[in-house]
Amino acid sequence: MTKTKEKKIKGKFRLVGKSTLDSKKRVTLGNKIMIRKPLSKMKIDSFNVFVNGEGNILLVPLATIPSRELWVHQNPEIMKSLQKGLKEAKEGKVNRVKDLDGFFEDL
């Protein structure tokens, strides 16, 4: 028997629709939740499933990180630098590079 960890989850939930079980006891959610923000913008490929003592079910969306990108998430300094760069780009703090080859040589 596998032990499961209990985890407290906070947040407000809203009713988005009703789904029925199919003949194999499955529930489809695509048209109920995946078309709503913020989920419609996410690349979700799985869910963590939580159940409380009353039988309420909470699905937490997950996305797989390609192994070639995992090093970024495992290095806090790189992640911080990347987030800073994305923030600066969003704010328009960018410089145009005329000679891309020369730019990379200077790095």
Secondary structure, 3 states (H helix, E strand, C coil): CCCCCCCCCCCCCCCCCCCCCCCCCCCCCHHHHHCCCCHHHCCCCEEEEEECCCCCEEEEEECCCCHHHHHHHHCHHHHHHHHHHHHHHHCCCCCCCCCHHHHHHHC
